[in-house]
Amino acid sequence: MFSRPILERAWALGLVGLVAAGPCDIYSSGGTPCIAAHSTTRALYNAFSGSLYQVKRGSDNTTRNIAPVSAGGVANAASQDSFCAGTTCLITIIYDQSGRGNHLAQAPPGGFQGPEANGYDNLASATGAPVTLNGQKAYGVFVSPGTGYRNNAPSGTAKGDAAEGMYTVLDGTHFNGGCCFDYGNAETNNKDTGNGHMEAIYFGDNTIWGSGAGSGPWIMADLENGLFSGQNTKNNAGDPSISYRFVTAAIKGQPNQWAIRGANAASGTLSTYYNGARPSASGYNPMSKEGAIILGIGGDNSVSGQGTFYEGVMTSGFPSDATENAVQANIVAAKYATTSLTSGPAFTVGSSVSFRATTAGYDTRFLAHSGAAVNTQVVSSSSATTLKQQASWTVRSGLGNSACFSFESRDTPGSYIRHNNFVLQVDSNDGSKQFREDATFCPQAGLNGQGNSIRAWNYPTCYFRHYANVGYAARNGGVHVFDNAASFNDDASWVVSAGFA
């Protein structure tokens, strides 16, 4: 429930009812206004009707801004879908809704170099994280390792030991132990400048610096040179492992006090996992925050973390629990829910399939393997039985995400197509989280209008592609030779038929 003071402030500001107020309207009514508000799924102010984010399509590198369907509403996914039809699309800018211009764009090089040729980080696929809000389709920001966004010169962010709050809505099933999937306050020079120079939400199961109860993942704070779950630098048993599909994560700090709070973003109320003094290690009391804003990376541009971001804000001042509780009620009312990760011709689990190339001059070639190597070979009904088996794959429920699929070799049961350093290969399932994710793919309607294009679940900018007759998980216009944009749509589209074996 809203406290009476918050209600009175909301009424004074002319907010029309509890449901109509967006998260940033609620923060404002609580006396801690948003100084940054980012979301690709919805407006975070009741009256906001401007651009939420920008996408760029691979066919001609033109861009389109995506706004809510109506003021205060859900993003216009149909506008993105029509713009990106028949090509790939990337999220280039996540706009700040606060009016301060604190937009997030492609992160530049830092202490750790990004994977782009110029050291910049990758941009996220515009289609990698579809969801619905109150039944309306929208897209989140799917961060694969190497993907990151940043603003090193924002307005109004907390510096030094100044008070601030922040929350984000995340996918609680998409994480890893890499450093560091963060959202929040960081260094302005992309480098590690010392303890206490950051204050950002971290989500994952990294245990190098600290941890919570169980095996993770946990909501923790990245305060630079440490991921903290409480005052103790190593462990807070009150910080639980998270199992929700949609997670609300909140961090707030003021002189010698900080807190972690979290909840199921689809139901229920916020719980407090820590509220007390700053960490006992040196350099964190007082804090030395610098005020940059990051998403998906560490303060020094560490780029090995992964996760999915739907919305998040940063505030001026230390929000009350009552204000945050009201924001959580608003998030629950938005009704985040999953939706299909696949499109195009359907796949049937247990069936045998073959993948035929559609590129002119190569359309008698099928995706096959020779030992561990995945390549394309000319196959027909008169081919040898061994070759037919090598070009046939059993469809399995996705090892890393059951909403997508994995492809088991017909002639070497227990081995699957997976990508490794963006090269396709056939390996036996070792049961690891990394293998399961690398062997999971999400079919969509073919980029060239034929059959299917097969997108890697954990790198949704990358697709099955044949290049010089070798199989790759390729990115349209990426840094590798096999990412060449020429004929990408054809090379990444496959006619799927009944398997030869």
C-alpha positions in Angstrom: 0.0 0.0 0.0 1.0 3.6 -0.6 1.7 5.6 2.6 -0.5 8.6 3.2 2.3 11.2 2.6 3.1 9.7 -0.8 -0.6 9.7 -1.7 -0.9 13.4 -0.6 2.2 14.3 -2.7 0.8 12.4 -5.7 -2.5 14.2 -5.4 -0.7 17.5 -5.1 1.2 16.8 -8.3 -2.1 16.0 -10.1 -1.3 12.3 -10.6 -4.5 10.5 -11.7 -4.9 7.4 -9.5 -2.4 4.8 -8.5 -2.4 2.8 -11.7 -1.8 5.9 -13.9 1.3 7.0 -12.0 4.5 5.6 -13.6 7.6 4.6 -11.5 9.2 8.0 -11.9 5.9 9.8 -11.0 6.0 7.7 -7.8 9.6 8.6 -7.0 8.9 12.2 -7.6 5.9 12.2 -5.2 8.2 10.6 -2.6 10.7 13.4 -2.9 13.4 11.4 -4.7 12.9 12.2 -8.4 14.4 10.2 -11.2 17.5 11.7 -12.8 17.7 8.8 -15.3 14.9 6.6 -16.6 15.7 3.8 -19.1 13.4 1.2 -20.6 12.8 -0.4 -24.0 9.5 -1.9 -22.8 7.4 1.0 -21.5 7.2 4.6 -20.5 8.2 5.2 -16.9 6.3 8.4 -16.5 2.5 8.6 -17.0 2.7 11.4 -19.5 5.8 10.3 -21.4 5.3 9.8 -25.1 8.8 10.4 -26.5 11.3 7.9 -27.8 12.2 5.0 -25.6 15.0 3.6 -27.7 16.6 3.6 -31.2 17.2 0.6 -33.5 19.4 0.3 -36.5 18.8 -2.3 -39.2 21.5 -4.2 -41.0 20.1 -3.9 -44.5 20.9 -0.2 -44.9 22.1 1.0 -41.5 19.2 3.4 -41.1 17.6 4.0 -37.7 14.2 4.3 -36.2 13.1 5.6 -32.8 10.6 3.5 -30.9 8.1 5.3 -28.7 5.2 4.0 -26.6 2.0 3.1 -28.3 0.4 5.9 -26.2 1.6 8.3 -23.5 2.6 6.3 -20.5 2.2 3.0 -22.3 4.0 0.0 -23.7 6.6 0.3 -26.4 5.4 0.1 -30.0 6.9 -3.3 -30.9 4.9 -3.4 -34.1 6.8 -0.3 -35.3 10.1 -2.1 -34.7 8.9 -5.3 -36.3 7.9 -3.6 -39.5 11.1 -1.6 -39.7 13.3 -4.7 -39.0 11.4 -7.2 -41.2 13.7 -9.2 -43.4 16.9 -8.0 -41.8 18.8 -7.8 -38.5 18.4 -5.0 -36.0 20.5 -3.6 -33.1 19.6 -1.3 -30.2 21.8 1.7 -30.7 20.5 4.1 -28.0 18.4 3.7 -24.9 16.8 7.1 -24.3 16.5 8.8 -20.9 12.9 9.6 -20.1 13.8 12.0 -17.3 14.4 15.0 -19.5 18.0 15.3 -18.5 19.4 13.7 -21.6 21.1 10.8 -19.8 20.9 8.5 -22.8 22.8 5.2 -23.0 24.8 4.5 -26.1 27.5 2.0 -27.2 30.1 1.8 -24.5 33.6 2.9 -25.5 36.9 1.1 -24.7 38.2 1.2 -21.2 40.4 -0.8 -18.8 39.0 -3.8 -20.7 38.6 -3.5 -24.5 35.3 -4.3 -26.1 35.1 -6.8 -28.9 34.5 -4.4 -31.7 37.5 -3.6 -34.0 37.8 -0.1 -32.4 37.6 -1.5 -28.8 34.0 -0.5 -28.4 31.4 -2.9 -27.0 28.8 -4.7 -29.1 25.3 -3.5 -29.3 22.4 -5.7 -28.3 20.0 -7.5 -30.7 16.7 -5.6 -30.9 14.8 -9.0 -30.9 16.7 -11.1 -28.4 14.4 -10.5 -25.4 10.7 -10.4 -26.4 8.1 -10.2 -23.5 4.6 -8.9 -23.0 3.3 -6.3 -20.6 -0.4 -6.6 -20.0 -0.5 -8.7 -23.1 1.2 -6.2 -25.3 4.5 -7.3 -27.0 7.7 -5.4 -26.2 11.5 -6.1 -26.3 14.1 -6.0 -23.5 17.9 -5.6 -23.9 19.6 -9.0 -24.1 23.2 -8.5 -23.0 25.6 -11.2 -24.2 29.2 -11.1 -23.0 30.9 -8.2 -24.9 27.7 -6.1 -25.0 27.5 -2.8 -23.1 26.1 0.7 -22.9 27.4 3.8 -21.2 27.1 7.6 -20.6 30.2 9.2 -19.1 28.9 12.7 -18.9 25.3 12.6 -17.4 23.5 15.3 -15.6 22.3 15.0 -12.0 23.8 11.7 -10.9 25.2 11.2 -7.4 28.9 12.0 -6.9 31.1 11.5 -3.9 29.1 10.3 -1.0 25.8 11.8 -2.2 22.6 9.9 -1.7 21.0 8.0 -4.6 18.6 5.1 -5.3 18.1 2.8 -8.3 16.1 -0.2 -9.4 15.9 -2.4 -12.5 13.7 -5.2 -13.8 15.8 -8.2 -15.0 15.5 -11.7 -16.3 16.3 -13.9 -13.3 17.2 -16.9 -15.5 19.7 -15.1 -17.7 23.0 -14.6 -15.8 26.6 -15.9 -15.4 29.6 -15.6 -13.2 31.4 -13.1 -15.4 32.2 -9.6 -14.5 30.0 -7.7 -14.5 26.4 -7.4 -15.5 25.7 -4.0 -13.8 23.3 -1.1 -14.0 24.1 2.1 -12.2 26.8 4.6 -11.2 30.3 4.1 -12.4 33.6 5.8 -13.3 33.7 8.5 -15.9 36.9 7.3 -17.6 36.0 3.6 -18.2 38.8 2.5 -15.8 39.1 1.2 -12.3 39.9 4.3 -10.2 39.6 2.7 -6.8 37.3 1.3 -4.0 34.0 3.1 -3.6 34.1 4.8 -7.0 31.0 2.9 -8.2 27.5 2.2 -6.9 25.6 -0.1 -9.3 23.2 -3.0 -9.2 24.9 -6.4 -10.0 23.1 -9.6 -10.9 24.8 -12.9 -11.3 26.6 -15.8 -9.5 30.1 -14.4 -9.3 31.8 -15.4 -6.0 35.2 -13.9 -6.4 34.4 -10.9 -4.1 31.2 -11.8 -2.3 28.1 -13.8 -2.3 24.7 -14.5 -0.7 22.9 -17.6 0.4 22.9 -20.7 -1.7 24.6 -20.9 -5.1 23.1 -17.8 -6.7 22.4 -15.8 -8.7 22.2 -12.8 -6.3 21.4 -9.2 -6.3 24.6 -7.4 -5.0 26.2 -4.0 -5.3 29.2 -3.4 -7.5 31.0 -0.7 -5.5 34.3 -1.2 -7.5 36.9 -3.8 -6.5 34.1 -5.7 -4.8 30.7 -7.2 -5.3 28.9 -6.7 -1.9 25.9 -8.4 -0.4 26.1 -6.6 3.0 28.7 -5.0 5.3 30.8 -8.2 5.4 33.1 -8.2 2.4 32.5 -11.9 1.7 29.0 -13.2 2.5 25.5 -12.1 3.6 23.4 -15.2 4.3 20.3 -12.9 4.2 20.8 -12.2 0.5 19.0 -15.1 -1.1 19.5 -16.9 -4.4 17.0 -15.7 -7.0 14.8 -18.0 -9.0 12.2 -15.6 -10.4 11.8 -15.3 -14.2 11.3 -11.5 -13.7 13.2 -9.8 -10.9 13.0 -6.4 -9.4 16.4 -5.4 -8.0 17.0 -2.2 -6.0 20.1 -0.6 -4.4 20.2 2.7 -2.5 22.9 4.5 -0.6 23.6 7.5 1.5 26.4 8.5 3.9 27.3 5.3 5.9 24.1 3.5 4.9 23.1 1.4 2.0 20.5 -1.3 1.3 19.7 -4.1 -1.1 16.1 -5.0 -1.8 14.5 -7.4 -4.3 11.3 -9.1 -5.4 9.5 -11.2 -8.0 8.7 -8.5 -10.5 5.5 -10.4 -11.5 3.9 -10.6 -8.0 4.4 -9.8 -4.4 6.3 -7.1 -2.5 9.9 -6.1 -2.0 12.0 -7.7 0.6 15.0 -6.1 2.3 18.2 -8.3 1.9 20.5 -5.8 3.6 20.1 -2.4 5.2 23.0 -1.0 7.3 26.4 0.4 7.3 28.7 0.6 4.4 31.2 -2.3 3.8 33.9 -2.6 6.4 36.7 -2.7 3.9 38.6 0.5 3.3 37.6 3.0 0.7 33.8 2.5 0.9 33.0 5.0 3.7 32.8 7.7 2.6 32.0 6.7 -1.0 33.7 8.4 -4.0 31.1 7.9 -6.7 31.9 9.5 -10.1 28.4 9.6 -11.7 28.7 7.8 -15.0 25.9 5.4 -16.0 26.5 1.9 -17.2 24.5 -1.0 -18.4 25.7 -4.6 -18.9 29.4 -3.9 -18.0 31.7 -3.1 -15.1 33.0 0.3 -14.4 36.3 -0.5 -16.1 34.4 -1.9 -19.1 34.7 -5.5 -17.9 32.6 -7.3 -20.6 32.2 -10.9 -19.5 28.8 -10.6 -17.8 25.4 -11.5 -19.3 21.8 -10.7 -18.4 18.6 -9.1 -19.7 17.5 -5.6 -18.8 13.9 -4.4 -19.2 13.7 -1.1 -17.3 15.6 0.8 -14.7 16.0 4.2 -13.1 18.4 6.2 -10.9 17.2 8.8 -8.4 18.3 11.9 -6.6 18.3 11.2 -2.9 17.7 8.0 -0.8 14.2 6.7 -1.6 12.1 5.6 1.3 11.0 1.9 1.6 7.4 3.1 1.1 8.3 4.8 -2.2 10.1 1.7 -3.4 7.1 -0.5 -2.3 4.8 1.7 -4.4 7.2 1.3 -7.4 7.1 -2.4 -7.0 3.3 -2.4 -7.0 3.5 -0.5 -10.3 5.9 -3.0 -11.8 3.6 -5.9 -10.8 0.7 -4.1 -12.3 2.6 -3.9 -15.6 2.3 -7.7 -15.8 5.6 -8.8 -17.3 5.2 -12.2 -19.0 7.1 -14.4 -21.4 6.2 -14.8 -25.0 7.5 -17.0 -27.9 11.2 -16.8 -28.7 10.7 -18.4 -32.1 8.9 -17.7 -35.4 8.7 -19.0 -38.9 8.1 -22.7 -39.9 7.6 -24.8 -36.7 10.0 -27.4 -35.3 8.8 -30.6 -33.7 10.8 -32.0 -30.8 11.9 -35.5 -31.6 11.8 -35.1 -35.3 14.8 -35.5 -37.6 15.6 -32.4 -39.8 18.1 -31.3 -42.4 19.1 -27.7 -43.2 19.5 -26.8 -46.8 21.3 -23.6 -47.8 19.4 -21.0 -49.8 22.2 -19.0 -51.3 22.2 -19.1 -55.1 24.8 -21.6 -56.3 24.9 -23.4 -52.9 21.4 -24.5 -52.6 22.2 -28.2 -53.0 24.4 -28.0 -49.9 23.2 -29.1 -46.4 24.5 -28.4 -43.0 26.5 -31.4 -42.0 29.5 -32.4 -39.9 32.8 -34.2 -40.3 34.0 -35.2 -36.9 33.6 -32.0 -34.7 33.7 -29.6 -37.7 30.3 -28.3 -39.0 30.3 -27.5 -42.7 28.0 -27.7 -45.7 28.1 -30.6 -48.1 26.2 -31.6 -51.2 23.7 -34.3 -50.1 20.9 -36.0 -52.0 18.7 -39.1 -51.7 21.4 -41.1 -53.5 24.2 -40.0 -51.1 26.0 -42.6 -48.9 24.2 -43.5 -45.7 27.1 -42.1 -43.6 26.7 -38.6 -45.3 23.0 -38.7 -44.9 23.4 -39.3 -41.2 26.0 -36.5 -40.9 23.5 -34.1 -42.5 20.6 -35.0 -40.2 19.8 -33.6 -36.8 17.3 -34.6 -34.1 15.3 -31.7 -32.7 15.5 -31.5 -28.9 14.0 -29.1 -26.4 16.6 -26.3 -25.8 19.2 -27.4 -23.4 19.7 -23.9 -22.1 16.2 -22.6 -22.6 13.3 -24.9 -23.3 11.5 -22.2 -25.3 14.1 -22.8 -28.1 15.8 -25.9 -29.5 19.0 -27.9 -29.5 20.1 -30.1 -32.5 21.5 -33.5 -31.7 23.7 -35.3 -34.2 21.9 -38.4 -35.7 25.1 -40.4 -36.1 26.7 -39.4 -32.7 23.8 -39.4 -30.1 24.6 -37.2 -27.1 26.5 -34.7 -29.3 25.0 -31.4 -30.4 25.6 -28.4 -32.6 27.1 -25.7 -30.4 29.1 -22.5 -31.1 32.5 -22.0 -29.7 34.3 -18.7 -30.5 31.5 -18.3 -33.0 32.4 -21.4 -35.0 29.8 -24.2 -35.2 31.0 -27.6 -34.0 29.5 -30.9 -32.8 30.5 -31.7 -29.2 29.3 -34.2 -26.6 27.1 -32.7 -23.9 29.3 -32.2 -20.8 26.3 -31.0 -18.7 27.8 -27.5 -18.1 25.7 -24.4 -18.1 28.0 -23.0 -20.8 27.5 -26.0 -23.1 23.7 -25.9 -22.6 23.5 -22.3 -23.5 26.0 -22.6 -26.5 23.9 -25.5 -27.9 20.5 -23.6 -27.7 19.1 -21.9 -30.8 15.9 -20.0 -31.6 14.5 -20.4 -35.1 12.8 -17.4 -36.7 11.4 -16.7 -40.1 14.1 -16.7 -42.7 15.9 -13.4 -43.2 15.6 -13.7 -47.0 12.0 -14.9 -46.9 12.9 -18.6 -47.2 12.6 -21.2 -44.4 14.2 -20.3 -41.1 17.1 -18.3 -39.8 18.6 -20.0 -36.7 19.6 -17.5 -34.0 21.9 -18.4 -31.1 20.0 -18.0 -27.8 22.8 -16.6 -25.8 24.2 -14.4 -28.6 21.0 -13.4 -30.4 22.9 -11.2 -32.9 24.5 -14.4 -34.2 22.9 -16.8 -36.7 23.8 -20.1 -38.4 25.7 -19.0 -41.4 27.7 -20.9 -44.1 30.8 -19.0 -45.2 33.3 -20.7 -47.5 31.2 -23.8 -46.8 32.1 -23.7 -43.0 29.4 -23.2 -40.4 29.5 -20.2 -38.1 27.4 -18.3 -35.6 27.8 -15.1 -37.5 26.8 -11.5 -36.8 25.7 -9.3 -39.7 28.5 -6.9 -40.3 30.5 -8.0 -37.3 34.3 -7.9 -36.8 35.1 -11.4 -38.2 35.6 -12.3 -41.9 32.7 -14.6 -41.7 30.5 -11.7 -40.5 30.7 -10.0 -43.9 27.4 -8.3 -44.6 27.5 -9.3 -48.3 24.8 -12.1 -48.9 24.3 -12.4 -45.1 20.5 -12.8 -45.3 20.9 -15.6 -47.9 23.7 -17.3 -46.1 21.8 -17.3 -42.8 18.5 -18.6 -44.2 17.8 -22.4 -44.4 15.0 -24.5 -45.8 14.3 -27.1 -43.1 13.1 -30.4 -44.3 12.7 -34.0 -43.0 16.1 -35.4 -42.2 17.9 -37.7 -44.6 18.3 -40.2 -41.7 
